[in-house]
Amino acid sequence: MRRVMIALALVSFFGIGCSPYSKPAAEESATDVAVSPASSKMVIKVPTMSCPHGCWPTVKKTLEEQSGVASVELAKQSDESTIDKPEVTITCDGNFDAPAAIDALSKNGFEGAEVLN
């Protein structure tokens, strides 16, 4: 939660639009990526997403409802009946606020989500 608050503060202070704020590598954390450039992709790990029939549709809908999202795709799984790689790729078409998306996932029961890139 602290990381999300820091990221939101950075967005407010620096007025980050389409480019992520660059910090020294020692200070960087996955949830500090506040927004993604237009027409770019971002991967979010959702460790509590475990089933393709209930969890995945909820995660997809939650992320598609976020501003700046063009599409949401589930990572390729080794078996279609389970999720063994709980990662989604978001294609952005505008300002995508990662902390807000992480918060929305958490509110829908998917705590612990984090931006991987």
Backbone bond lengths (Angstrom), bond angles and torsions (degrees), N, CA, C in turn:
res aa  C-N    CA-C-N  psi(-1)  N-CA   C-N-CA  omega(-1)  CA-C   N-CA-C  phi
1 M - - - 1.446 - - 1.523 110.10 -
2 R 1.327 116.08 -38.19 1.460 120.18 -179.82 1.528 110.23 -61.33
3 R 1.338 116.41 -41.23 1.471 120.12 179.98 1.519 111.11 -63.34
4 V 1.330 116.35 -39.96 1.457 120.39 179.50 1.519 109.53 -63.25
5 M 1.326 117.09 -43.58 1.464 121.00 179.97 1.528 110.89 -63.76
6 I 1.320 116.75 -40.61 1.465 120.63 178.12 1.526 109.66 -62.96
7 A 1.326 116.39 -45.12 1.463 120.23 -179.63 1.524 110.68 -61.80
8 L 1.340 117.18 -42.06 1.454 119.82 178.80 1.523 110.87 -64.36
9 A 1.319 117.15 -38.49 1.460 120.72 177.89 1.530 110.46 -63.20
10 L 1.330 116.82 -41.23 1.461 120.74 178.42 1.519 111.33 -63.58
11 V 1.317 116.60 -41.35 1.460 120.40 178.30 1.514 110.02 -61.13
12 S 1.326 116.80 -45.72 1.463 120.97 -179.65 1.520 111.51 -65.00
13 F 1.330 116.66 -44.78 1.456 121.14 -175.22 1.519 112.50 -70.51
14 F 1.333 116.68 -46.76 1.455 120.70 -174.79 1.523 112.84 -91.59
15 G 1.327 118.08 -8.19 1.458 120.16 179.56 1.510 112.42 61.13
16 I 1.293 116.14 41.76 1.458 120.53 -175.90 1.519 108.89 -62.70
17 G 1.319 116.16 128.47 1.454 120.95 179.27 1.511 110.69 -100.94
18 C 1.310 116.96 -93.62 1.455 120.49 -174.86 1.519 113.29 -100.72
19 S 1.303 119.21 -4.39 1.455 120.62 -177.37 1.514 110.74 -116.17
20 P 1.350 117.07 138.42 1.455 118.16 176.98 1.522 110.74 -68.45
21 Y 1.316 115.73 146.95 1.454 122.19 176.31 1.510 108.98 -69.98
22 S 1.324 117.88 130.99 1.458 121.42 179.95 1.517 109.82 -93.52
23 K 1.323 115.47 125.19 1.451 121.70 177.61 1.518 107.78 -118.97
24 P 1.318 117.27 161.38 1.458 118.85 173.23 1.522 109.33 -56.87
25 A 1.343 117.00 142.80 1.459 122.31 -175.96 1.524 112.59 -53.40
26 A 1.322 117.79 -34.45 1.461 120.88 -178.04 1.526 111.58 -65.75
27 E 1.334 117.95 -25.43 1.450 121.44 -177.72 1.522 113.20 -98.27
28 E 1.319 117.68 -11.97 1.456 121.29 -172.88 1.519 112.53 -73.10
29 S 1.314 116.40 139.76 1.455 121.82 174.62 1.517 108.17 -136.29
30 A 1.314 117.03 157.59 1.460 121.83 -174.29 1.520 112.60 -59.51
31 T 1.318 119.02 -39.60 1.457 120.10 -176.93 1.518 112.17 -82.06
32 D 1.336 118.76 -3.09 1.452 121.46 177.79 1.520 112.03 -78.52
33 V 1.331 119.37 -11.64 1.452 121.42 177.41 1.516 106.55 -74.27
34 A 1.311 116.20 106.00 1.455 120.36 -171.76 1.515 113.46 -82.72
35 V 1.303 116.80 -46.71 1.453 120.00 -178.68 1.507 109.36 -135.37
36 S 1.296 115.22 157.09 1.451 120.65 -179.41 1.518 109.34 -114.21
37 P 1.331 117.17 143.45 1.464 119.30 179.47 1.526 111.41 -59.70
38 A 1.323 115.68 150.31 1.457 120.19 177.09 1.519 109.67 -57.11
39 S 1.309 116.19 144.27 1.461 124.05 179.62 1.522 112.88 58.58
40 S 1.312 117.99 29.33 1.452 121.29 176.19 1.521 108.93 -112.50
41 K 1.329 115.11 175.31 1.462 120.15 179.68 1.513 109.81 -122.18
42 M 1.320 114.85 148.59 1.446 122.40 179.03 1.521 107.29 -138.26
43 V 1.338 116.28 140.24 1.463 120.90 178.58 1.522 108.61 -107.64
44 I 1.333 115.23 130.75 1.455 121.44 176.92 1.523 108.21 -119.67
45 K 1.316 115.33 130.06 1.461 121.41 175.42 1.522 107.51 -91.26
46 V 1.343 115.56 130.10 1.460 121.90 -179.88 1.534 106.54 -122.62
47 P 1.346 117.58 82.86 1.461 120.97 -171.09 1.529 115.20 -61.09
48 T 1.316 118.20 -21.96 1.466 119.98 -179.45 1.531 112.37 -92.02
49 M 1.326 117.97 3.01 1.463 121.87 174.98 1.526 107.35 -84.49
50 S 1.338 116.65 110.72 1.461 118.94 -172.35 1.521 115.36 -122.10
51 C 1.316 118.33 -14.29 1.471 118.16 -178.35 1.532 110.75 -129.42
52 P 1.327 116.30 142.26 1.460 119.85 -177.72 1.529 114.04 -79.22
53 H 1.335 117.90 -11.11 1.458 120.31 -174.66 1.522 113.57 -97.89
54 G 1.328 118.10 -28.73 1.461 121.74 179.83 1.516 112.15 -115.48
55 C 1.317 115.73 -51.76 1.472 120.76 -176.47 1.531 112.42 -65.99
56 W 1.318 116.02 -54.15 1.464 120.01 -174.60 1.530 112.21 -57.11
57 P 1.340 120.36 -47.94 1.466 118.37 178.85 1.535 113.14 -59.86
58 T 1.327 117.10 -36.14 1.464 120.60 179.09 1.522 111.00 -68.41
59 V 1.341 116.82 -44.10 1.468 121.20 177.53 1.525 109.73 -61.60
60 K 1.320 116.88 -46.71 1.470 121.55 -179.32 1.527 110.55 -58.86
61 K 1.329 117.35 -49.19 1.460 120.91 -179.04 1.534 111.24 -62.56
62 T 1.322 116.13 -43.22 1.462 120.59 179.80 1.523 110.83 -59.21
63 L 1.322 116.72 -45.09 1.465 120.21 -178.59 1.526 111.80 -72.86
64 E 1.326 117.73 -37.23 1.470 120.36 178.75 1.523 111.71 -64.61
65 E 1.313 117.59 -24.91 1.463 121.67 178.90 1.527 112.59 -77.38
66 Q 1.322 117.22 -9.43 1.462 121.17 -179.17 1.529 110.32 -79.48
67 S 1.300 115.97 145.89 1.454 121.77 178.47 1.529 110.54 -62.18
68 G 1.316 116.23 139.87 1.460 121.67 175.19 1.511 115.45 84.55
69 V 1.334 118.37 7.87 1.459 121.40 -178.38 1.526 110.09 -97.82
70 A 1.339 116.24 123.73 1.462 121.12 176.09 1.520 110.46 -91.94
71 S 1.344 116.26 -40.43 1.467 119.68 179.35 1.520 110.44 -157.93
72 V 1.340 114.91 159.44 1.458 122.45 178.26 1.524 107.07 -133.45
73 E 1.332 116.32 126.24 1.458 120.59 -179.16 1.523 110.08 -126.74
74 L 1.315 115.49 139.41 1.455 121.96 175.61 1.521 109.13 -80.01
75 A 1.334 116.85 139.82 1.464 121.31 176.52 1.527 109.55 -60.83
76 K 1.307 116.73 153.17 1.465 121.58 177.93 1.529 108.93 -62.02
77 Q 1.327 114.98 131.57 1.467 122.49 -178.65 1.526 109.40 -106.24
78 S 1.323 117.29 152.56 1.464 120.17 179.06 1.523 111.73 -75.82
79 D 1.347 117.41 -22.46 1.461 122.43 179.97 1.525 107.24 -141.73
80 E 1.317 117.46 127.71 1.468 119.79 -175.63 1.526 114.42 -70.89
81 S 1.331 118.33 -8.87 1.459 120.58 -179.22 1.526 113.44 -92.91
82 T 1.320 117.22 -2.32 1.466 120.64 179.02 1.530 109.23 -148.27
83 I 1.302 115.68 162.69 1.467 120.36 176.23 1.517 107.67 -107.56
84 D 1.329 115.80 110.52 1.456 120.38 178.84 1.532 111.94 -106.91
85 K 1.314 116.68 -7.29 1.468 122.24 174.92 1.533 106.20 -132.62
86 P 1.336 117.04 88.64 1.469 121.01 -173.29 1.532 113.47 -79.12
87 E 1.309 114.86 64.28 1.458 120.60 -179.01 1.522 109.59 -127.16
88 V 1.325 115.04 143.20 1.458 121.02 176.79 1.524 108.47 -125.58
89 T 1.313 115.39 146.14 1.459 121.41 176.23 1.517 107.84 -107.81
90 I 1.312 114.66 126.12 1.461 121.28 179.75 1.519 107.62 -106.39
91 T 1.325 116.27 126.66 1.456 121.49 172.61 1.521 106.09 -97.95
92 C 1.326 115.06 123.14 1.464 121.02 -175.99 1.520 110.85 -95.86
93 D 1.318 115.82 143.54 1.461 120.40 174.77 1.526 110.60 -125.90
94 G 1.293 115.63 21.78 1.460 122.00 -179.94 1.510 108.74 176.21
95 N 1.304 117.27 -157.91 1.460 121.16 179.32 1.524 110.19 -71.64
96 F 1.314 116.47 115.91 1.464 122.45 177.14 1.510 107.46 -110.01
97 D 1.309 116.76 122.50 1.458 123.02 -178.11 1.530 108.87 -97.68
98 A 1.323 116.52 98.07 1.469 121.60 -177.17 1.529 112.73 -59.64
99 P 1.337 120.08 -45.91 1.472 118.88 178.80 1.533 112.55 -58.71
100 A 1.326 117.58 -37.87 1.466 120.23 178.23 1.528 110.27 -66.55
101 A 1.325 116.82 -38.74 1.469 120.89 178.55 1.519 110.61 -66.33
102 I 1.332 117.48 -42.49 1.465 122.09 178.17 1.534 109.21 -61.78
103 D 1.326 116.16 -42.08 1.465 120.96 178.54 1.534 110.75 -63.87
104 A 1.325 117.58 -42.56 1.465 121.35 178.88 1.529 110.68 -63.00
105 L 1.330 116.74 -40.88 1.469 119.97 176.92 1.525 110.29 -61.68
106 S 1.326 116.09 -44.33 1.458 120.95 -179.94 1.525 111.25 -60.65
107 K 1.328 116.79 -42.41 1.460 121.28 179.14 1.531 111.80 -64.54
108 N 1.327 116.90 -22.81 1.459 121.39 178.39 1.524 112.05 -97.61
109 G 1.350 117.02 14.44 1.457 120.91 174.12 1.513 115.83 93.76
110 F 1.326 117.72 8.71 1.463 121.18 -178.72 1.531 110.03 -111.98
111 E 1.336 114.63 72.69 1.459 120.23 -179.55 1.520 110.65 -75.40
112 G 1.324 114.98 157.14 1.462 121.10 174.82 1.509 114.80 85.65
113 A 1.321 118.30 7.45 1.467 120.34 178.79 1.525 109.29 -67.78
114 E 1.325 115.25 147.51 1.461 120.16 -179.80 1.516 111.00 -150.39
115 V 1.331 115.59 149.92 1.440 122.02 176.69 1.520 108.61 -78.18
116 L 1.335 116.05 129.90 1.466 119.75 179.71 1.515 112.85 -92.19
117 N 1.320 118.17 -24.72 1.474 120.10 178.28 1.491 110.92 -144.00
